[in-house]
């Protein structure tokens, strides 16, 4: 059997299992390249040759896992985010492209503060519910003067986040704390980032089989999906410096709910909402009321 035939056979199996036609070829190619350590060009060049000895049995094992709808990120153990590679396991949410908007907006408000100048360096950042650490690590990677506290209720998630911070050389600038929101964390923060659980509990039965592999604690935010959004807003009210910023992701159709929750917290104001690539309102940029907070930061990557 040639490599081309083996890959075609695997694609057919995934299609029968319900994997989308646009995803099945990508999954098969990803598994083969990861196992063999080849780039795409070599995989194409070797198509008509016999199946390489190193492909099996892992390739068949991975195809079987994907047939059961396990996400590819868990199968290969990594996912790219912010052009960085992050280790992921079923203990953490798989980083998604729209969550990169949190990083973009956090860096933007930090840069704006730097341009405005002022006596207090705006360089203390908190990441609530850090999971794999993707947001905290990306911000630390881009902002070498930032000092970050990353919190999570899951000790296993924090272990993964620590490993990802070490992988990208920012571990010494991130403190990982096992806590809910920012409970028992001392000090104030200039920027808080959060991607809280926001899926409604009643929506669990209609989620795709792939998503159901992800941890419930990172997905579900109570009956209306607002429990943890409210908790993050409370933490921002308590822990943001006057003029500081909260950058928070929320779910489909939740913009009105977020605005209603903000209306009950007079210390916070909604600056704007950013849509994702599908035009869906996704990221809230919120400021704590007070004197404009400014800083001078050094930037490694522009």
Residue frames relative to the residue before (quaternion, step in Angstrom):
aa qw qx qy qz dx dy dz
X 1.0000 0.0000 0.0000 0.0000 0.00 0.00 0.00
X 0.3696 -0.7203 0.5382 0.2343 3.57 -0.94 0.84
X 0.6508 -0.4947 0.3942 0.4200 3.55 -1.27 0.29
X 0.6243 0.5513 -0.3359 0.4399 3.58 0.97 -0.81
X 0.6694 0.4926 -0.2957 0.4709 3.57 0.94 -0.87
X 0.6500 0.5164 -0.3232 0.4542 3.58 1.00 -0.82
X 0.6672 0.4877 -0.3055 0.4729 3.59 0.94 -0.79
X 0.6316 0.5247 -0.3328 0.4638 3.59 1.03 -0.74
X 0.6286 0.5319 -0.3235 0.4661 3.56 1.01 -0.80
X 0.6643 0.5009 -0.3001 0.4666 3.58 0.97 -0.86
X 0.6267 0.5298 -0.3381 0.4606 3.59 0.99 -0.77
X 0.6470 0.5267 -0.3185 0.4500 3.57 0.94 -0.87
X 0.6340 0.5300 -0.3269 0.4585 3.58 1.00 -0.80
X 0.6750 0.4920 -0.3023 0.4593 3.58 0.92 -0.87
X 0.6293 0.5307 -0.3398 0.4548 3.58 1.00 -0.73
X 0.6416 0.5153 -0.3168 0.4716 3.58 0.99 -0.82
X 0.6743 0.5033 -0.2834 0.4601 3.58 1.11 -0.75
X 0.6130 -0.5931 0.3395 0.3965 3.58 1.26 -0.06
X 0.4195 0.6770 -0.4916 0.3522 3.59 1.23 0.23
X 0.5455 -0.6447 0.4228 0.3287 3.58 -0.91 0.89
X 0.5841 -0.6087 0.4076 0.3495 3.61 -1.02 0.77
X 0.6513 0.5082 -0.3272 0.4587 3.60 1.10 -0.56
X 0.7107 0.4669 -0.2506 0.4627 3.60 1.16 -0.60
X 0.5941 0.6207 -0.3747 0.3483 3.59 0.99 -0.80
X 0.6817 0.4681 -0.3228 0.4605 3.67 0.77 -0.82
X 0.6428 0.5261 -0.3246 0.4524 3.58 1.02 -0.76
X 0.6395 0.5247 -0.3218 0.4607 3.57 0.99 -0.83
X 0.6703 0.5074 -0.2980 0.4521 3.56 0.85 -1.00
X 0.6687 0.4926 -0.3016 0.4682 3.57 0.90 -0.89
X 0.6327 0.5382 -0.3290 0.4493 3.58 0.97 -0.86
X 0.6729 0.4950 -0.3101 0.4540 3.59 0.86 -0.93
X 0.6774 0.4975 -0.3046 0.4481 3.58 0.85 -0.94
X 0.6821 0.4814 -0.3012 0.4608 3.59 0.86 -0.89
X 0.6470 0.5218 -0.3251 0.4510 3.58 0.99 -0.81
X 0.6868 0.4853 -0.2863 0.4592 3.58 0.85 -0.94
X 0.7481 0.4093 -0.2154 0.4758 3.57 0.89 -0.93
X 0.3777 -0.7338 0.4827 0.2932 3.56 1.20 -0.43
X 0.4669 0.6764 -0.4311 0.3724 3.57 1.18 0.60
X 0.4066 -0.6396 0.5728 0.3123 3.52 -1.31 0.31
X 0.7235 -0.4517 0.2960 0.4300 3.56 -1.32 0.18
X 0.6317 0.5508 -0.3440 0.4234 3.60 0.97 -0.78
X 0.6837 0.4683 -0.3069 0.4680 3.58 0.89 -0.83
X 0.6110 0.5485 -0.3623 0.4411 3.57 1.00 -0.75
X 0.6624 0.4909 -0.3058 0.4761 3.59 0.97 -0.79
X 0.6672 0.5235 -0.3056 0.4329 3.57 0.96 -0.86
X 0.7239 0.4486 -0.2351 0.4685 3.59 1.12 -0.68
X 0.3463 0.8000 -0.4554 0.1810 3.59 1.28 -0.07
X 0.7606 0.4004 -0.2178 0.4624 3.62 0.87 -0.89
X 0.5507 0.5987 -0.3949 0.4270 3.57 1.28 0.03
X 0.6477 -0.5076 0.3766 0.4254 3.60 -1.21 0.29
X 0.6467 -0.5137 0.3930 0.4043 3.55 -1.23 0.49
X 0.4417 -0.7024 0.4797 0.2854 3.66 -0.69 0.98
X 0.5857 -0.6194 0.3993 0.3375 3.55 -1.02 0.80
X 0.6908 0.5151 -0.2873 0.4183 3.59 1.04 -0.69
X 0.5206 0.6736 -0.4123 0.3244 3.59 1.21 -0.19
X 0.7756 0.2953 -0.1490 0.5376 3.57 0.94 -0.88
X 0.5948 -0.1022 -0.7833 -0.1494 1.51 -2.34 0.96
X 0.4309 0.7397 -0.4554 0.2446 3.57 1.23 -0.20
X 0.6225 0.5620 -0.3534 0.4144 3.58 0.95 -0.82
X 0.6767 0.4783 -0.2977 0.4740 3.59 0.84 -0.90
X 0.6274 0.5337 -0.3358 0.4569 3.58 1.03 -0.74
X 0.6799 0.4852 -0.2958 0.4635 3.58 0.94 -0.85
X 0.6225 0.5235 -0.3453 0.4682 3.58 1.03 -0.73
X 0.6435 0.5194 -0.3241 0.4594 3.60 0.96 -0.81
X 0.6430 0.5105 -0.3242 0.4699 3.60 1.00 -0.76
X 0.6682 0.4869 -0.3064 0.4718 3.58 0.96 -0.81
X 0.5804 0.5654 -0.3722 0.4526 3.61 1.11 -0.60
X 0.6774 0.4545 -0.2811 0.5055 3.58 1.14 -0.63
X 0.5193 -0.6925 0.3512 0.3570 3.56 1.40 0.26
X 0.3145 0.7120 -0.5512 0.3006 3.56 1.12 0.59
X 0.4998 -0.6759 0.4410 0.3145 3.63 -0.84 0.88
X 0.5817 -0.6114 0.4154 0.3395 3.56 -1.04 0.77
X 0.5999 0.5746 -0.3704 0.4157 3.60 1.05 -0.68
X 0.6721 0.4655 -0.2994 0.4918 3.59 1.03 -0.73
X 0.6297 0.5486 -0.3387 0.4334 3.58 1.04 -0.72
X 0.7609 0.3348 -0.2040 0.5171 3.61 0.83 -0.93
X 0.4714 -0.7315 0.3936 0.2962 3.57 1.28 -0.27
X 0.7580 0.2846 -0.1951 0.5535 3.61 1.22 0.11
X 0.0475 -0.7563 0.6501 0.0565 3.53 -1.34 0.39
X 0.3975 -0.7096 0.5293 0.2415 3.57 -1.00 0.84
X 0.0814 0.7602 -0.6385 0.0883 3.52 -1.07 0.88
X 0.8342 0.0258 -0.0579 0.5478 3.58 -0.82 1.01
X 0.6114 -0.5756 0.3192 0.4393 3.59 1.12 0.76
X 0.5899 0.5016 -0.3813 0.5050 3.56 1.22 0.57
X 0.3841 -0.7205 0.5298 0.2296 3.59 -1.10 0.65
X 0.1065 -0.8095 0.5773 0.0102 3.55 -0.76 1.12
X 0.4146 -0.6639 0.5629 0.2657 3.53 -1.03 0.85
X 0.0024 -0.7872 0.6165 -0.0170 3.58 -1.00 0.85
X 0.0513 -0.7492 0.6596 0.0325 3.52 -1.26 0.65
X 0.6823 -0.4771 0.3349 0.4414 3.63 -1.20 0.09
X 0.5406 0.6088 -0.4107 0.4105 3.61 1.24 0.05
X 0.7730 0.2848 -0.1565 0.5449 3.59 1.22 -0.33
X 0.5725 -0.5596 0.4766 0.3633 3.52 -1.29 0.47
X 0.4541 -0.6618 0.5184 0.2950 3.57 -1.06 0.73
X 0.4567 -0.6881 0.4783 0.2985 3.64 -0.69 0.97
X 0.1781 -0.7954 0.5763 0.0591 3.54 -0.98 0.95
X 0.6452 -0.5632 0.3433 0.3856 3.60 -1.08 0.65
X 0.6578 0.5307 -0.3352 0.4163 3.61 0.92 -0.81
X 0.6035 0.5674 -0.3629 0.4269 3.59 1.16 -0.49
X 0.5135 0.6224 -0.4266 0.4086 3.59 1.22 -0.22
X 0.5499 0.6036 -0.4042 0.4120 3.61 1.19 -0.41
X 0.5767 0.5650 -0.3848 0.4474 3.60 1.11 -0.57
X 0.6657 0.4924 -0.3014 0.4727 3.56 0.90 -0.92
X 0.6490 0.5295 -0.3215 0.4415 3.59 0.86 -0.93
X 0.7215 0.4456 -0.2614 0.4611 3.57 0.81 -0.98
X 0.6162 0.5301 -0.3544 0.4623 3.60 1.03 -0.65
X 0.6649 0.4862 -0.2999 0.4811 3.57 0.95 -0.85
X 0.6275 0.5465 -0.3428 0.4359 3.57 1.01 -0.75
X 0.7004 0.4494 -0.2947 0.4697 3.61 0.80 -0.92
X 0.6078 0.5344 -0.3581 0.4656 3.58 1.10 -0.57
X 0.6634 0.4966 -0.3066 0.4683 3.58 0.94 -0.85
X 0.6373 0.5187 -0.3341 0.4617 3.60 0.99 -0.78
X 0.6314 0.5214 -0.3293 0.4701 3.57 1.02 -0.76
X 0.6384 0.5341 -0.3268 0.4476 3.56 1.00 -0.82
X 0.6696 0.5026 -0.3062 0.4531 3.59 0.96 -0.83
X 0.6633 0.5176 -0.3138 0.4401 3.58 1.04 -0.70
X 0.3266 -0.7686 0.4917 0.2465 3.57 1.17 -0.49
X 0.2692 0.7564 -0.5658 0.1879 3.55 -1.29 0.19
X 0.6484 -0.5890 0.3386 0.3435 3.55 -1.23 0.37
X 0.7501 0.3905 -0.2084 0.4914 3.59 1.13 -0.57
X 0.3856 -0.7285 0.5058 0.2544 3.63 -0.61 1.03
X 0.2616 -0.7567 0.5792 0.1533 3.61 -0.73 1.06
X 0.3447 0.7701 -0.4631 0.2714 3.54 0.38 1.19
X 0.5767 0.5489 -0.4060 0.4487 3.61 1.18 0.23
X 0.0386 -0.8151 0.5735 -0.0729 3.53 -0.55 1.29
X 0.1312 -0.7605 0.6289 0.0944 3.56 -1.14 0.70
X 0.1334 -0.7613 0.6296 0.0791 3.56 -1.07 0.79
X 0.1939 -0.8111 0.5465 0.0761 3.56 -0.38 1.26
X 0.8186 0.1208 -0.1259 0.5473 3.57 -0.85 1.01
X 0.0534 0.8887 -0.4546 0.0245 3.54 0.97 0.91
X 0.2310 -0.8037 0.5251 0.1582 3.64 1.10 -0.51
X 0.8324 -0.0648 0.0958 0.5420 3.56 -0.66 -1.14
X 0.5005 -0.6568 0.4209 0.3754 3.57 1.27 -0.26
X 0.3491 0.7914 -0.4693 0.1778 3.58 1.25 0.03
X 0.6898 0.4602 -0.2998 0.4717 3.62 0.87 -0.85
X 0.6686 0.5071 -0.3060 0.4496 3.59 0.84 -0.96
X 0.6784 0.4868 -0.2930 0.4659 3.57 0.89 -0.91
X 0.6540 0.5129 -0.3219 0.4534 3.60 0.93 -0.84
X 0.6538 0.4927 -0.3197 0.4770 3.60 0.95 -0.81
X 0.6598 0.4997 -0.3125 0.4662 3.59 0.92 -0.85
X 0.6285 0.5474 -0.3291 0.4440 3.58 1.02 -0.79
X 0.7292 0.4322 -0.2318 0.4772 3.56 1.00 -0.86
X 0.7804 0.2792 -0.1227 0.5459 3.58 1.10 -0.68
X 0.1894 -0.8436 0.4907 0.1086 3.62 0.09 1.22
X 0.6668 0.4752 -0.3229 0.4746 3.61 1.20 -0.26
X 0.5277 0.6342 -0.4142 0.3845 3.60 1.23 -0.12
X 0.1443 -0.7274 0.6633 0.1004 3.50 -1.20 0.70
X 0.1399 -0.8472 0.5122 -0.0168 3.54 -0.61 1.21
X 0.1677 -0.7175 0.6654 0.1198 3.52 -1.19 0.73
X 0.0842 -0.7939 0.6021 0.0104 3.58 -0.72 1.11
X 0.0961 -0.8282 0.5519 0.0160 3.57 -0.58 1.14
X 0.1013 0.7606 -0.6397 0.0459 3.53 -1.28 0.51
X 0.4694 -0.6680 0.4965 0.2949 3.56 -1.16 0.56
X 0.6726 0.4944 -0.2811 0.4734 3.60 1.25 -0.38
X 0.3770 -0.7288 0.5276 0.2198 3.57 -0.66 1.12
X 0.6339 0.5322 -0.3361 0.4494 3.60 1.03 -0.73
X 0.6340 0.5158 -0.3290 0.4730 3.57 1.02 -0.77
X 0.6508 0.5186 -0.3227 0.4509 3.58 0.93 -0.82
X 0.6093 0.5395 -0.3556 0.4596 3.60 1.05 -0.65
X 0.6572 0.4951 -0.3067 0.4784 3.58 0.98 -0.85
X 0.6519 0.5171 -0.3161 0.4558 3.57 0.96 -0.86
X 0.6306 0.5246 -0.3378 0.4615 3.60 0.97 -0.77
X 0.6534 0.5100 -0.3138 0.4630 3.57 0.94 -0.86
X 0.6580 0.4974 -0.3146 0.4696 3.59 0.99 -0.76
X 0.6223 0.5254 -0.3423 0.4686 3.58 1.04 -0.69
X 0.6567 0.4948 -0.3100 0.4773 3.57 0.98 -0.83
X 0.6086 0.5745 -0.3441 0.4257 3.59 1.00 -0.80
X 0.7884 0.3150 -0.1473 0.5074 3.57 0.99 -0.85
X 0.5749 -0.6784 0.3410 0.3050 3.55 1.22 0.50
X 0.6055 0.5686 -0.3619 0.4233 3.60 1.13 0.52
X 0.3362 0.7936 -0.4664 0.1989 3.59 1.26 0.12
X 0.6613 0.5278 -0.3213 0.4253 3.58 1.00 -0.74
X 0.7213 0.4223 -0.2529 0.4873 3.61 1.21 -0.27
X 0.6765 0.4170 -0.2966 0.5296 3.58 1.27 0.21
X 0.1725 -0.7520 0.6300 0.0888 3.55 -0.91 1.00
X 0.1938 -0.7908 0.5738 0.0886 3.57 -0.70 1.09
X 0.0692 -0.8225 0.5629 -0.0419 3.55 -0.71 1.17
X 0.3103 -0.7328 0.5785 0.1790 3.56 -0.89 0.98
X 0.4015 0.6871 -0.5086 0.3286 3.56 -0.20 1.29
X 0.4895 -0.6163 0.5217 0.3290 3.53 -1.33 0.25
X 0.8123 0.0075 -0.0703 0.5790 3.57 -0.74 1.10
X 0.6665 -0.4409 0.3321 0.5010 3.62 -0.55 -1.13
X 0.1744 0.8127 -0.5325 0.1599 3.56 1.12 0.69
X 0.8542 0.1056 -0.1193 0.4949 3.55 -1.00 0.94
X 0.5001 0.6004 -0.4574 0.4244 3.61 1.19 0.42
X 0.3492 -0.7688 0.5019 0.1875 3.58 -0.68 1.07
X 0.7760 0.3954 -0.2676 0.4122 3.52 -1.28 0.45
X 0.4619 -0.6632 0.5286 0.2596 3.49 -1.41 0.21
X 0.2865 -0.7639 0.5618 0.1372 3.54 -1.27 0.46
X 0.4453 -0.6910 0.5151 0.2427 3.50 -1.16 0.74
X 0.7759 0.0562 -0.0251 0.6278 3.56 1.16 -0.64
X 0.0837 -0.7508 0.6529 0.0558 3.54 -1.11 0.81
X 0.1143 -0.7699 0.6245 0.0645 3.56 -0.98 0.88
X 0.0654 0.8055 -0.5856 0.0630 3.57 -1.10 0.64
X 0.0556 -0.7271 0.6826 0.0468 3.50 -1.19 0.77
X 0.0470 -0.8649 0.4993 0.0214 3.58 0.48 1.18
X 0.6030 -0.5071 0.4375 0.4334 3.60 -1.23 0.25
X 0.0417 0.8358 -0.5449 0.0532 3.60 -0.77 0.98
X 0.4642 0.6546 -0.4715 0.3657 3.62 1.20 0.22
X 0.4674 -0.6693 0.5034 0.2831 3.57 -1.00 0.84
X 0.5664 -0.6175 0.4251 0.3424 3.58 -0.97 0.84
X 0.6779 0.5118 -0.3041 0.4313 3.58 0.95 -0.82
X 0.6232 0.5480 -0.3441 0.4391 3.58 1.24 -0.27
X 0.3913 0.7535 -0.4625 0.2555 3.58 1.25 -0.12
X 0.6929 0.4913 -0.3217 0.4184 3.67 0.76 -0.84
X 0.7276 0.4378 -0.2579 0.4609 3.61 1.08 -0.54
X 0.4554 0.6739 -0.4653 0.3494 3.59 1.21 0.08
X 0.5764 -0.5909 0.4327 0.3625 3.56 -1.13 0.60
X 0.6192 -0.5562 0.3908 0.3930 3.61 -1.12 0.55
X 0.6042 0.5637 -0.3605 0.4327 3.59 1.06 -0.66
X 0.6832 0.4944 -0.2907 0.4519 3.58 0.85 -0.98
X 0.6353 0.5603 -0.3419 0.4069 3.59 1.01 -0.70
X 0.5539 0.5778 -0.4047 0.4422 3.59 1.24 -0.11
X 0.6239 0.5578 -0.3472 0.4232 3.58 1.17 -0.47
X 0.6223 -0.6021 0.3442 0.3629 3.61 -1.09 0.63
X 0.5403 -0.6418 0.4453 0.3129 3.55 -0.93 0.95
X 0.6414 0.5583 -0.3317 0.4086 3.58 0.94 -0.87
X 0.7062 0.4357 -0.2582 0.4947 3.59 1.16 -0.55
X 0.6905 0.4964 -0.2662 0.4538 3.59 1.26 -0.29
X 0.8244 0.3299 -0.1254 0.4424 3.54 0.61 -1.19
X 0.1590 -0.8213 0.5474 0.0253 3.51 -0.81 1.15
X 0.7473 -0.3794 0.2174 0.5004 3.58 0.96 0.81
X 0.7970 -0.3452 0.2089 0.4494 3.53 -1.36 0.01
X 0.7961 0.2486 -0.1232 0.5378 3.60 0.92 -0.88
X 0.5308 -0.6564 0.3924 0.3652 3.58 1.27 0.11
X 0.6088 0.6078 -0.3166 0.3996 3.58 1.28 0.16
X 0.4175 0.7432 -0.4562 0.2554 3.60 1.24 -0.22
X 0.7665 0.3781 -0.2070 0.4762 3.56 0.72 -1.07
X 0.5469 0.5699 -0.4035 0.4620 3.59 1.19 -0.39
X 0.6571 0.4953 -0.3014 0.4818 3.57 0.97 -0.84
X 0.6445 0.5270 -0.3212 0.4514 3.57 1.00 -0.78
X 0.6429 0.5093 -0.3188 0.4750 3.55 1.03 -0.79
X 0.6422 0.5169 -0.3259 0.4629 3.60 0.97 -0.83
X 0.6366 0.5119 -0.3308 0.4725 3.60 1.00 -0.74
X 0.6486 0.5119 -0.3205 0.4631 3.58 0.97 -0.84
X 0.6452 0.5138 -0.3221 0.4648 3.58 1.01 -0.79
X 0.6223 0.5436 -0.3377 0.4507 3.59 1.00 -0.78
X 0.7336 0.4354 -0.2238 0.4713 3.54 0.99 -0.89
X 0.8196 0.3424 -0.1203 0.4433 3.57 0.89 -0.96
X 0.5874 0.5643 -0.3960 0.4239 3.62 1.16 -0.17
X 0.4681 -0.6270 0.5389 0.3121 3.54 -1.12 0.68
X 0.6036 -0.5305 0.4174 0.4241 3.64 -1.11 0.43
X 0.7863 0.2419 -0.2193 0.5245 3.56 -0.76 1.07
X 0.5190 0.6522 -0.4039 0.3769 3.57 1.30 -0.11
X 0.4159 -0.7460 0.4950 0.1596 3.53 -1.32 0.40
X 0.1712 -0.7185 0.6640 0.1167 3.50 -1.26 0.69
X 0.0653 -0.7616 0.6441 0.0301 3.57 -0.93 0.95
X 0.0634 0.8416 -0.5185 0.1373 3.57 -0.34 1.27
X 0.3398 -0.7104 0.5814 0.2045 3.54 -1.04 0.84
X 0.0159 -0.7779 0.6273 0.0321 3.55 -1.21 0.57
X 0.6189 -0.6232 0.3686 0.3045 3.55 -1.27 0.34
X 0.7290 -0.4149 0.3292 0.4337 3.52 -1.40 0.14
X 0.8500 0.1591 -0.1285 0.4855 3.57 -0.88 0.98
X 0.5848 0.6243 -0.3587 0.3737 3.61 1.23 0.12
X 0.3851 0.7434 -0.4908 0.2414 3.63 1.18 0.02
X 0.6629 0.4985 -0.3214 0.4570 3.61 0.85 -0.87
X 0.6407 0.5234 -0.3241 0.4588 3.58 1.02 -0.77
X 0.6394 0.5143 -0.3255 0.4698 3.57 0.98 -0.83
X 0.6598 0.5019 -0.3107 0.4649 3.59 0.94 -0.86
X 0.6416 0.5150 -0.3281 0.4643 3.59 1.03 -0.72
X 0.6468 0.5059 -0.3193 0.4731 3.58 1.00 -0.77
X 0.6381 0.5207 -0.3230 0.4663 3.57 1.04 -0.75
X 0.6200 0.5691 -0.3461 0.4146 3.58 1.02 -0.74
X 0.6843 0.4559 -0.2816 0.4946 3.59 1.18 -0.45
X 0.6917 0.3919 -0.2606 0.5478 3.58 1.29 0.03
X 0.2264 -0.8468 0.4687 0.1093 3.52 0.20 1.35
X 0.6138 0.5776 -0.3523 0.4069 3.59 1.17 -0.37
X 0.7226 0.3898 -0.2283 0.5232 3.59 1.26 -0.24
X 0.0771 -0.7773 0.6208 0.0664 3.56 -1.18 0.57
X 0.4292 -0.6806 0.5339 0.2598 3.56 -1.08 0.78
X 0.2705 -0.7668 0.5624 0.1501 3.56 -0.65 1.11
X 0.7479 -0.2634 0.1957 0.5770 3.58 0.89 -0.92
X 0.3036 -0.7047 0.6064 0.2087 3.54 -1.39 0.18
X 0.2229 -0.7801 0.5735 0.1136 3.56 -0.94 0.89
X 0.3692 -0.7200 0.5482 0.2117 3.56 -0.96 0.92
X 0.4547 -0.6492 0.5269 0.3067 3.55 -1.24 0.48
X 0.7506 -0.4161 0.2652 0.4395 3.58 -1.28 -0.05
X 0.6624 0.4673 -0.3067 0.4988 3.61 1.25 -0.26
X 0.5574 -0.6282 0.3787 0.3889 3.57 1.30 0.13
X 0.5002 0.6408 -0.4243 0.3990 3.58 1.26 0.36
X 0.4952 -0.6405 0.4952 0.3151 3.60 -0.89 0.92
X 0.0030 0.8643 -0.4947 0.0911 3.57 -0.53 1.16
X 0.8202 0.1864 -0.0550 0.5381 3.61 0.90 -0.87
X 0.1909 -0.7805 0.5889 0.0868 3.57 -0.78 1.08
X 0.1471 -0.7551 0.6344 0.0763 3.54 -0.98 0.94
X 0.0270 -0.8379 0.5340 -0.1102 3.52 -0.30 1.39
X 0.1718 -0.7952 0.5747 0.0893 3.59 -0.96 0.84
X 0.3934 -0.6597 0.5737 0.2845 3.52 -1.14 0.64
X 0.4816 -0.6877 0.4623 0.2853 3.55 -0.81 1.00
X 0.4714 0.6478 -0.5084 0.3157 3.54 -1.10 0.75
X 0.7402 -0.3614 0.2788 0.4938 3.58 -1.25 -0.09
X 0.5740 -0.5933 0.4356 0.3590 3.54 -1.08 0.76
X 0.2520 -0.7733 0.5685 0.1239 3.53 -0.77 1.10
X 0.0086 -0.8207 0.5692 -0.0493 3.58 -0.70 1.03
X 0.0732 -0.8088 0.5835 0.0009 3.51 -1.25 0.41
X 0.3107 -0.6935 0.6014 0.2465 3.50 -1.37 0.01
X 0.0217 -0.8180 0.5728 -0.0478 3.53 -0.52 1.21
X 0.3178 -0.6992 0.5941 0.2392 3.56 -1.23 0.44
X 0.1860 -0.8086 0.5535 0.0725 3.57 -0.93 0.89
X 0.3439 -0.7513 0.5378 0.1676 3.49 -0.92 1.00
X 0.7900 0.1653 -0.0561 0.5878 3.59 0.98 -0.87
X 0.1254 -0.8003 0.5840 0.0518 3.59 -0.70 1.03
